[in-house]
């Protein structure tokens, strides 16, 4: 287990204010905590009535070079005309260090998150995503990871073997199902993936809408990966609903960049990966009080039984034919 929860205990309000003062920023308001678990993120207004967001990065998660790659990518996207919350440059740098904490300052966008059922906005989201991937296809991360389906699932399963919250009554079924999923995914005949620089965590909460236009936030998980990884997380509902959603996304997307439609065969694979890795992530971070406070259901028997049922359903879905777009004539 990581000791980062103990390290965060040293990130007191006084330390946060001293960190901001070290780069010449003096809040007039208090620092309001925003919904973030990996990092510690706060909004505030400074003495000049400028509204900012400050992000204190989780210690030991990314090193300085990896964080700077995130910032360089954000700058390239901004220069290409993409609308996003990019780290602000102060005294020639976007990344700062105070008392052992890396942190960055962002403009507060004053926008609302994309609703998961906001189908009408998906065309514009698709255009923005196409722009993002057009830049990402020309960008190569050297310090950040590449998405590896096999190793990610293996690592998650091994982490969960140490989880004391899995009920004894279903423990064997859980790990048998995880092994079955891993085998099915790694032996499934799938097309080769083209790896580009992607957002990596493109769910609805990381897309803000301002005057109808999408703004991207939180590139903390940017990596080398397939374009479909930034598409499938925007899908929800039954197969027909997902087909409508992906049709609207890709109609906008392909205004800017060509999408390899054979990648749609990976949607259920990536969904399964997310389901397993998300649970392992909570387990790995459980010593951080923010996790036990925000995920109290994680230690309940009901959660694990429902999770097992969802995993078993994925075994079925992985055998189904992938979503296919209807050709346009």
Steps between C-alpha positions, in 0.01 A plus 500: 500500500614853426564751776368789291201548730744587777688731266175679413445566870786749476318689225326727749309816404803698617728295274264554205498877551879509541535302175284751313689791657825347373383573143351839585135396528302619803145369542238743623251220561547168669608198297190296408574129456382358166399144423834325454638184657844444349612859546397784729327768294360835619332803347547856626494869407817705542554862600460610138160327480642235269343156547740206505524129562812361667591132474739338747613175340497173693855434621681204346244449223668693217854632491596849384570394140163322471312801636682731259403271209136549604553878495682503165221295344239742638694794352517333157126438509431861594725624218302280260179679597360243744313644794623363830614589847877518451751568779594866523861607453638703790862616510573286195362175640166319517613254769599616847636331811447600859581296811529187286168549319477555126214734412357692208259790455209506254239752394158428650279445197162564667330232292279199563595136457362307205198298613526130416164514322572821306477343154454839331856605595673187373556632148698798636681269742593282204646798313707593805618141542598481134709814542662352810592177323622682189764660722548180700581303186800729446610495863712237674520462875836367617450509878131423536367145472336326207167328555561126537181300539675179603735644763235733642260213564778282644613774737143574611422134570818458705418812703150371575640173638596703806155659538344402832155632408408230246243278677623147567181357352581634151880526519565196281234607246648850477849381415381227267296759310796739489722227361234404243471862389877536472525184291209595275641847438858390433396220263237703316587568136505875469648747250835661575467834674655828389644675806483879522515755783153502661319665789471163669207574733242659270184448703222760512624667821826593325316687225358840587246687290526877468256673265439164336867434428695216667810571706733217607632484854726271703767348277645323803460159332622593151698219340569318177191301411237427234252768395206283608610531864390867487172405331346206683487669844241742362261213425224378730169316489397209279648408163262719298571802720874443471474468123324838481757658730803367316350595163464861617848509654669358191301719260661800668834326556551423134458866411848536651670161493447153356380243753604136453157340534653155557599629845133478601566128556690603815213675678397210725864406556579850622180514705605177674847642558350810658270301729787290635753780522258743667435256785872430537566876504263555793659205682851636443403845630287384795741634763440850363211639712348661189424154364342346809296819536377512140467128428340358819314239292831338403509293819140376474408148394240641260764686300712191445205281406378756246855543368529125450171498310625783278822311428304187411288708265819622331589139422181488293545842339855419390356224280248726330565667166644850547307815421519574130415834343260505209674606178401833345420508130 
